Amino acid sequence: MNTKNQAYNLPLTGVESEHCALIVDKGLSKIGGITAHKVELNNKRAVIDTGDAVEILPQAVKAIRDLGYGVDTIKQSFPVLNMTCASCASSSESILQNQPGVINVAVNYANGNALVEYIPTVTGPAQLKAALQGIGYDLVIDESEDAKDALEALQQKQCKALKAKTIAAAALSVPVVIIGMFFMAMPYANYIMWVLSTPVIFIFGKQFFVGAWKQTKHRSANMDTLVALSTGVAYLFSAFNTLFPSYWHSKGLHAHVYFEAAAVIIAFILLGKLLEEKAKGNTSSAIKKLMGLQPKTVTVIHEGGHQAEMPVTGVTVGITLLVKPGERIPVDGTVSSGNSFVDESMISGEPVPVEKTNGEKVFAGTINQKGSFQFIAGKVGGDTVLAHIIKMVQEAQGSKAPVQKLVDKIAGIFVPVVIGIALLSLVLWIILGGDNGFTHGLLAMITVLVIACPCALGLATPTAIMVGVGKGAENGILIKDAESLELAKKADTVILDKTGTITEGRPAVTDIFWLNNDAKDIAVLLSVEKQSEHPLAEAVVKYFSTVHGLPVQHFESLTGFGAKARVNDQTWYVGNLPLLQKNNITVPDQLQHAAEKWLAEAKTVIYFANEKQALAAVAIADTIKASSAEAIKQLQDDGITVYMLTGDNAATAKAIADQVGIKHFKAEVLPAQKAEFVKALQQQGKTVAMVGDGINDSTALAQADVSIAMGKGSDIAMDVAKMTIISSDLSKIPKAIRLSKHTVATIKQNLFWAFIYNFIGIPIAAGILYPLNGYLLNPMIAGAAMALSSVSVVANSLRLKWLKL
């Protein structure tokens, strides 16, 4: 096959046999544009030749994934430098998307990041950086802490410089405006305004001209182009009229100058940029809070109990750390000694501190309360739960909602269209405007260039997504991408798995009935159950965790029945009713009545007995979470149909459904049947949200329109799901749907105002009102309106921060 530069290696996953390789090979053969290809089973790769059509690579990756196999790609977020507007983001995205090996790109103007998925065997960060540098932008590819600190320092320096330029530009623009409006007749007025406006244009506004020139060299245009054209034309026209006023006087016209317009436009746009940067900084406050949760130093316990302080970056798996009262936990791990209560609200969104004793898990970023304890580091650096949350939130904030695709297309052609409208305005004014046609036309052209704002369009969706995702993270709702956040509001059907979703997912003692509540009998029951490994025995042990046990002389596990033991030279039994019947042990009527009641509620009943009679009956069940019934009621009150699916028997399913108020449920459902049920509802036109926690839910989660995983469930469920409820609290589901509704409403409001602003503003700037009432918009007012449009869109998005879910 051809092995020119156009031959690309795609690293495959899941291709384990010749049969698999043949399927992939056939799949690739159906893609037009691939000139040659082969699947190498030994090397676990597909080698394809696309000629010059690099856009075929993403199609090939999608085709392989659609066949059920994988292609190893890397998804990485990079800061993008030198972007000034939404058109810049669109240009950057287009350049990156056209690089060989890039599968998907989302450049977010609001947070200045590019989220890139690429094939590491084809391209890498260095090539992406070089591609962007070629059109005047840059990519920060160094992920070290020093590089991050340097980037933050650079951003702060740029913000300070912008503030200084804004103040200086405003200080020089004010006297130019005063002279231009009130003292035009004073000696040398034009020359004074010229001198004052020149540094505003060419020193404080230099960035716009430099940016416009870079874009022009690459046959592109952005907001810098609009600003440079408008202020440059106004400045040059004014300079010409100052030096050669006689040219216009000979035609019987006044030689107007617009130094004040050019200077004030620069000042207003710089002010708008400054306000926009500060507002955009607030949209990512949730990420900053999460990043600030991990302490910089930790206390390490060495052999012999010696304590030493070290940087958190030096912590490795297996070392013992000490957490003192009030300190943040530095990494994930397991408590080895001591106990305390830990505030996990910053990760789970739950306000009640959680008790931590020996063997309990602790997580980075959570706050220890009054006690102190030691724990063994289990996950460090980028492997901690906190690090995964930060990464997920960053990726979600950088992803694009479906509605953004249309906006991106508009932003991509916005600047050329505006330049066209501005030139058309000038031509029409010259043709139809009479004696003052040229000056009015020039003024209209400048005003059109100034008032048009691609930034408001570019910021409308990503700022709302960033704030919405951050708001979710603060409330323990992790959202993987913007699409799921946008789609959740449409959910009209919610399917809930039972075990681990509606219920706690582990058996617990719900009721106990004693013939005689004797402390010695309780101690015996605990002692026998401590010897057993059965999950039901574990529930009893946990229930009596404060009781002290007794020595057990002999223990025998009776499979299918329970257990038998010798304690205090007596024989005791713990197990089901057949165990008692087999050993001719009587069950008093009181215990029988209690057991029958519990069995009707689909609970499991075990008995505790001596050699003659049963002494106690214990009801054990997978308890319903405290919030489940109320959460389900809220969903139903919002008009959402709720289903429950479970692999359990019909009696248990009905009992649980009745307790939480679910009208629709299915019992004895296999994992594949869950996915089929979701598909059947979708075929009826329903938008389905699936909520689950186990491996058996993963296929249904993948099939659903909106997939939500419980944070205390399996990793596979969380990998598949587009949302994760960290605390596994069902009450977060209606909150997630409400958050989606408010976020989408904010996006629509932002887009409405951004479109209506340009739709109304550009014709007025062109002079459409002049024939009606003689009104021609002042370029200075246009500059102020343009600056405020972007700020208003960001400010509207920030309202989500104070939303009560």
N, C-alpha and C positions, 0 to 999 in steps of 0.2 A: 504494500500500500504506500501511498504518498507520505513521505515523512518530512515535508517542508515545514516552514514555521507555522503553517496553518493546522498542523496536526496537534491535537490536544489530548492530554491524559486525564480521564475522569476516574478518581478513586472510588470504587464501588463497595457497598456494604450489603450483606444479605445474599450475595451471589455465591452459593456454596457448592454448586454442582454443574455438570455440563448442561443439564436441563434448564437450570436458571440462566446460564450464560446464553443458551439458545433463545430463550424468551426475550432477554434484553437485546440480543442481536437483531431479532425480528422486529422489535419495537423501534430500534434505531433506523432500520431500513425503510420505515414508513415516513420518516421525516425528510421533507424536501429540503435540499440545500446541503445535505451531508454527502460529500463526494466519495468518501470511503470510510469504512469503520471496521473494527473487529473487537471482540471481547476476549480479554486474556484472563482465563480463570486462575492460573497460577499467580499472576501479579495482582489479581483482584482489581482490574481496571478496564475501562473501555477507552480505546484510542480512536478518535474521530477526526476527520479532515473536513473542514467547512469551507475551504477556499478562502475567499475574502469576507465571507458573511459571518462575522463574529456573533451576530445576534442569534445565530442558530444554537449556540451553546446553552442558553437558558431553556430553549425549547427541548433540547436533548435531556437536560437534567429533569425537567418536568415530566417528560415521557417515561424516564426510568423510574421516577418516584410513583407515577400513576400505575406502573406495573407491580408495585409493591416492594421495590428494592430502593436502595438509597445511594446517594452520591455524597461523599464526605466534603462538606463545605464549612467555611468559617463565617460566623456572623459577628461583626465587630463595629463598634461605634468610634468615630474619629471626629475631633473638633475641626471645623472648617474655618479658616481665617480669611479676612478681607471681603466678606459678604456685606453688602450694604442694603439690599432689598430682596423682595421675593423673586425678582427676575434673576438675581445672582444665584439664588438657591436652585432655580429651574435650570440655569446654565450649568452649574456644578453637577447637578444630578444627571443631566444629559451626557456630559463628558464622562462621568464615572460609569454610567450604564453602558456606554459604547466601548468600554475597555474589555478586551478578551478575558474571559474567566469570571466576569462579574455577573452574578445571577439576578440580584435585586438590589436596588438602591433607594433610600429615602433620605433626602437632604431637608432638614428642618431649619427654616430660617429663624424660627422663634428661639430655639436653644443653640443654634449655631453648630449642629452636629450632623454628620452623615452616617447613617446606619447602612453598612455594606455587607452583603452576603457574597462571598467569592470562593472560587476553587483554588486552594493553595498550591496545587501543582501547575496551575496556569498563570496566576498572577499573585501579587502580594502588596502590602502597604507601600513599599518603595515605588512601585510602578504607578499606583494610584496617586501618590503624592506628586510624582513627576508630571502626570497627566493634568492635574489641577494647576500646578505651577505654570504650565504652558499657557493658561488663559488668565493669569493674574491672581488666582486664588492659591490657597495652600492647605495642606492637610497635616495635622499633628499626629505622628504615628508612634512617637515614644510614649509608652504607657507607664514608665517608672514614676515613683512618687516625686522625684526631683523635677521631672518634666511636667507633671501635673501642677506642682507648686509654681514652676516657671510660667506655665500658661496662665494660672490664676493671677500671678504678679503682672504679667503682660496685659491681661484684661483690665485689671485695676488701674494700671498705668495709662492705658488707652482711654478709660473712663475719665480719669483726672484730666488728661490732655483735652478730651472733648469738652469737659466742663470749662476749662480755661479758655478754649477757643470760642465757646458760646458766649462767655462773659465779655471777652475782648471784642467779638463781632458786634454784640449788642451795644457795647459802649461807644463804638465808632459809628454804628448805624443810627443811633438816636439823634446826634447833631445833624447828620445828613438829612434825616426826615424833617427835622425842624426847619432847616434852611429850605428844603424843597417845597415845604407846604406854606411857610409863613414869610420867608425872607429871600425869595427868588430875585428881588430887585436890588439886593445889596451888592456892592462891588465884588467882583471876582467870585460870585456865588458858585458858578459852575466849576471853577477851578478848585475851590475849597472842597466841594462835594466829591470831585474827582480824586483828590488827594486822600480824603478820608475813606472813600469806598474801595480804593485800590488794594490796601492790605486785607480788607474783608474778603474781597473776591479771590485774590491770588495767594494769600498766606493762610487765612483761616478757612477759606473754601477750596484750598488746593486739592484736597482729597477727591472732590467731585470731578475736577478736570483730569487728574491722573487716572482715576477709575474709568472715566469716559474714553480716554485715549487707549487704555488697555483693551476695552471692549471693542473699540473701533478697529484696532489692529487685528482682532479675531472675528471681524464682521458680525459683531453682536451689539446689543444695547441694553442698558438697564436704567435704574433711577438716576445714577450719576450722569448718564447721557442727557436726561431731561433737564436736570439742574444746571449742568454745564452749558447746554445750548441756550436755555432761557436767560440765565444771568450773563453769559458771555455775549449774546446778541444785544441785550439791554445795555451792557457796559460799553461795547464797541460803538453801538449807535449813539450813545450819549457822548462818548469821547469824540466821535466825528462831528456831532453838532456843536460841541464846545470849541473845537478847533476851526470848523468851517460853517459858522452859522449863516454866512452870506448865501450859501447854496440854497437854503430853504427860503431865506428872505427874498431872493430874486424870483421865487415862485409865488410870493405873497403868502407864505406860510411861516408859522413860528417854529423856531428850532428847539423843540422840546428835548429835555434830558431826563433819563430815568435811572440816575445813579442811586437814588434812594430806594427804588424798587429792587435793583440788583443786590444792594447791600442787605436790605431787610429780608429778602428771600433767603439769602445765605444764613442770616442770623436765626430766622424762624425755623429753617430746616435743621440747623445744628441744635436748636432748642428741642425740636421734636425728636431728634435722634437721642438726645440726652434723656428726655423723659421716657422714650421707648425702651432704652437700655435698662433704666431703673425698673420700669414696669415688667420687662421680660425677666429680669433677675428675680422678681417676686413670683413669677409663674413656676420657677423651678425650686421654690423654697422647700418643698417636701423632700426632694433629693438631697438638698444641703443638710436638712435635719437628719436624714438617715445616715449620711456620710459622717456626720458629727457624733454619731452614737458610740463609735468604737474608741476606747481610751488609747492614748499614745504609749503608755508604759504599763507594765504588769509586775506583780510580785511573785517570784518563782520560789518554790520550796525544794531545796536540794536535799540529798541524802543526809540524814542526821538532823533534819529540821532546820537547817540554815536557810535564812531568807535573803533574797537579793532582788533588786529592781532591774528590769531590762526593757528595751523597746518591744512593743507588741509585734513588730515585724520579725523578731528573732524567735518567737514561740514556735515550737515544733510539736507534732502529735506525740502524746504519751507523757509529757512533762506535767508536774503537779503545780497548780497555781492557787494562790490565796486571794480571796475576795473579802475585803473589809466592809463594814457597814457604810452604806451610801455610795459605794463604788459601782461603776459600770462593769459588767462581765465582758472580758476582752475577746474571748473566742468561744466556740461551742464545746461542750464537754459533759462529763458525768460527775456528779457530786461523790466524793470519796470519804469525806468526814465533815461533821458539823451540820447545821441546818439553819434555814432562814426563810423569809418570804421574799419573793422577787417580783418586781413590777415589770410585766411583759407587755404593757399597754402600747408601747411604741412599735411593737412588731405585730401583736395580735389584735390591737384595738380594744382589748378587754381591760376595764379599769381595776378589777379586783386582783390584788397580788396573789401569786401562786406559791404554795408551800413547797420548799425544796429540801428533801432529806436524802440520805445515802442511796445512791443508785438512780436518782432523778436526773433528767436532762436539763442543762442550762444553755442559754443562747447568747451569742455576742450582742452587745448593745443594750441588753436589759439591765435594770438597776436593782442591786441588792438593797434590802431594807435594813433592819436593825441588827440581825445576826451576822456572823462571819462563817465561812466554810471554805474547804479546800475542794478542788475538782481537777479531774484529769482531762487535759486538752484532747478533744476528739477530732474537731475540724478547725482548720486555721486558714488565714488569708482569704483567698477567693472561694474556698469551699464552705464557709459558714453560711448559715441560713440568712443572716443579715446581708452578706455579700451577694447571695443569689437574689434576694429581694431588691437590692439596689440595682443589680444588672437588669432584672426583669422590668423594674419601673423605668429605667433609662431607655431600654429598648421600646417599651410601650409608648413613652413620651416622644420618642423619635419616629415611631411608625406613623403611617398615614391612614386617615379614615377614607372610605371609598369616595365620599363627596369631594375630597381634596384633589382627586385626579382631574376633575373638570376644572377646578380652580387653577391647578398648575398649567393646564393647557392655555387658559385665558391669560395667566401671568406671563407665559412664554411669548405670546404675540402682543401683549399689552403695549409695551414701549414703542415698537415700530408703528402700531396703529395710531398711538397718540401723536407721534411725530408727523404722521401723514395728515391727521386732523389739523394739527397746528399749521402745517404748510398750506393746507387747503383754506384755512381761515385767512391766512395772509393773502392768498391769491384772490379769494372772493372779495375781501375788503378793498384790495387794489382795483378790482374791476368795478365793484358796485358802490364803493364808499365815497366817491366824489373827491373833493379837494384834500380832505384829511384821511383819505382811504389808506394811504401807505402807513402813516403814523398809527392810526387806529388798528390796522391790520397787524403791524409789528407788535403793538401792545397786546392784541388778542392772541397772537402766536405765543408770545412770552407767557401770558397768563395760562393758556392751555397746557403748555409744557410744565408749568409750576404746579397747577392744581391737580393734575393727574397723579394718582397715588397707587402704584402696584403694591406698596407695603401693606396697606390696610387689607387688601385681598389676600396677600401672602400670610398675614398674621391671623386671619379670622379663624381658621380651623386649628392650626397647631397650638396656639395659645390656650384655646379651650380644652384641647386634648391633654396638654401638659398639666393644666390645673386639675382637670377631672381625674386623671390617673393618679396625681399626687394626693388628691382628696381621698381617693379610694385606698391608697397605701396607708394614709393616716388612720383610716377606719378598719384596717385589717383586711382589705379587699385588694388582692393583687391582680392587676389587669395586664395581660400579655401583649395585646395590641389594640390599636385604635378601632379596628374593624369590629371587634367583639364589644367594645364600649358603645359603638354606634348602633349595633344590632340588638343589644340587650333590651332596649326600650320597646322593640317590636314583639318580644316574646309574649305569646298569649297562652302557652302551655308549658308547665313546669313538671318534669318527671323527677321524682325523688327516689333514690335507692333507700332501702330501710336501714340495714345494719351499718352503723357508723355515720349515717347521714341524719336520719330522723332519730335513731337511737344512739347510745354511747358507743356501741360496737363491742362491748365486753359485758359478761354476766355480772350481776350484782344482786345481793340479798335485798329483796323488796319487803318481805314480811317474815315474821317468825312467831310461832305460837308454842309456849311452854306449858306443860302440865303444872310443874312447880319451878319457878324461876330460881333455881339453885345455882349459886356461883360455882360450886364444885362441878356440876354438870356442864356448865358453859366452858369451864377450863378443859374438861375432858373432850368435849366436841372440838374445841380449837386444836387440842393436841393431836387428835386423830387426823383432822383435815390437813394439818401441817405436814403430815407424812405423805400425803397424796399429791400427785402431779396433775390431777384432773382440773380443768378450768372452773368447774362448779366448786370444787374444794378451795380453789384460790379465792373465789368470791366470799366464801365463809370466813377464811383467814383474814381477808381485808376488813370484813365487817366487824370482827372481834380483835382489831389490831391493838387495842389498849389492854387486852386481857393477857395474863401470864399463863403459859402452858405448863403441863405436867410431864414427867418422864414417861415414855411409851416403852413397855417391855417387849411387845411384839406387834408387828403390823403386817397385814395381808391385804393386797389389792384384789378385789373380786370383779373381774372384767364383766361389764354389762349389768352389774348389780350395785357396786359401791365398795365399801371397805370394812374390815374387821380388825379390831386391835385389843391388846391387853393393857389396861392402865389401872394402877392401884389394885392389882391382882383380880380385876374384874374384866369380863369380856363385853365389848361395846360394838355397836353396829352403826354405820352411817351409809345410807343409800336409798334406793327406790322401794316401792311397795312390794314387788316380787321378792326382794331380799328378805323382808320381814316375813312374808308368807312362807318362804322356803325354810325359815328357821323357827316357824310356829310362834312368832312374836305377835302379840295382840296390839291393835291400834285403837285407842279410846275414841268414843264417838266425837268428842270435842275436836280432836285432831283430824278425824275423817271429814267433818263438816268444813273445817278451815281449808283442808287440802282440795276438796271438791270445788270450793269457791275460787281458789287460786288457779286450778286447772281450767276452769271456765274462762279465765282471763288469759289463757295461753301461757301461763307461767310453769316452770319446772318445779316439782316438789320433791324434796328429799327428807328422809326421817332420821332422827337420832334416837337410838334405843339401847336398852340393856338386854340381858338374855330373856327377859319376860315380856316387857311392853315398851311401846314407843314413848319417849319422854318429850319429844318436840318435833314439830314440822316446820320446815324452812322453805319459803318460796323464793326462787331465783329467776331472774329475767334480765334480758338486755334492756336496761332502763331507757326510757324516752328522755331525750335532752330537755332541760327545763324550758328552753326557748322554742321548741319545735311547734307546739300547738299554736302559739301566738303568731309565729312566722307564717305558718300555713294559712291562718285566718287572714292575715294582712294580704297575702297573695290573692286569696279568693275575693277579698273585699275590693281589690284592685281589678277585678274582672278576669283574673288568670285561672285557668283550669289546672288543678293539681292532681297528678297521678302518683301512685306509689308502686314500685316494682320490687319484688323480693324473691329470693330462692327458697324462702321459708314455706312451711305448710299453710294451707288456707285459713285454719283456725287462728294461728298466730298473726297472720297478715290482717285478718278482719279485726282482731282485738286491738292491734296497734292502730289501724286505720280509724276505728271508732274513737279511740282515745285522743287522737290528734285532729279529728274532724275531716278526714279525707273520704270523699265519696267514691272515687275511682281507684281501684287497686287490682293488681294481678299477683298471684302467688305461684311458687314453684317455677319461676322463670329462669331459664339458663342464660349465660352471658350473651350468646349469639341472638337469643330471642329478644333481649333488651334493645339491641341495635335495630332489629326488625320492627319492633314496636315503635321506636322513634321514627323510622322510615315511613311506616304506615301513617302516622300522624302528619308527617310532612307532606305526604301524597294527598292528604285531605286539605292542604293549604295552610296548615298550622306552622307557626314559627316556634320551634321547640327548644327549651332550655333543659339540659340534662344535668342533674346534680348527683355526684357519686364520690366514693372514696377508695374503692378497691380496684385491683387488677381486673376483676370481672366486670367492672363498669367501663373500662377503657374503650371498647369498641363502640358502645352507645355514646360515650363522650365525643368520640371522633365523628360520629354520624350527626350529632345534634348541631343545630344552628348556633346555639350558645352553650358552651361546655364549662361547667363549674365544678372544681374539685375541692374536697374538704382537706385542709392543711395537715390534719393528723392522720390522713390516709396514706395510700401507697404512692411511691415516687412516680410510678408509671402513670397513674391517674392524673397527677399534677403536671407531668410532662405533656400529656395529651390535651388537657383542659386549657382553655383560653383565659379563665379566671380561677383564682384560688382563694378560698376563705381560710385565712391562716388559723383562726381559732376553732374552725369547724362548727361555728354557731350559725344555725339556719336563719336567724333573724337578719343576718347580713345579706341574704338573697334579695328580699324586697328593697333593701337599701341600695344594693348594686343596680337594680332595675331603675330605682328613682334617680340614682346618680347618672345613669345612661340618659334618662329622659331630660334631665336638666342640662347635661353637657350638650346633647344634640340640639336642644332649644337654644342654647347659647351660641352654638356654631351657626344656626340659621339666622339668629339676630345679627351676629357679626357679618355674615355674608350679605344679608339684606342691606345693612348700613354701608358696607364697603362698596357694593354695587350701586346702590342708590346715590351715594355720594359722587361717584364718578359719572353716573348716568345723568345726573342733574348738573353737577359742577362743570363738566367739560363743555356742554353747549352754552352755558351762561358765560364761561370764560371766553368762548369763541365769539360772543357778542350777539347771541340770538335775541336778547331782550332789547337791543339798541333800537331796532325799527319801531318797537312798541312804546318804549318810555325813555329812550335815550340813555339807558344804563349800560355802562361798560365796566366790568369788574376790574378793580385795582389789583395789579400783580402782588402787592404787599398783603392784601387780604387773602388772596389765593394761597400765598406761602403759609400764612397762619392756619388756614383751613386744612391744607395738606398735612402740616405737622400734627394738628389735633386729630385728624382722622385715624392715624395709626394708634395714637395714645388712647383714643376712645374705645377702639376695638380691644386692645389689651386690657384696659380698665374693666370693660364689660366681662371679659373672661375671668378676671380676678374675683368677680362677685361669687364665683363658685366656691372660693375658699371659705366663705362664711355661710355656705349652705348647710342647713340642718337636715341630715338624712333620716 
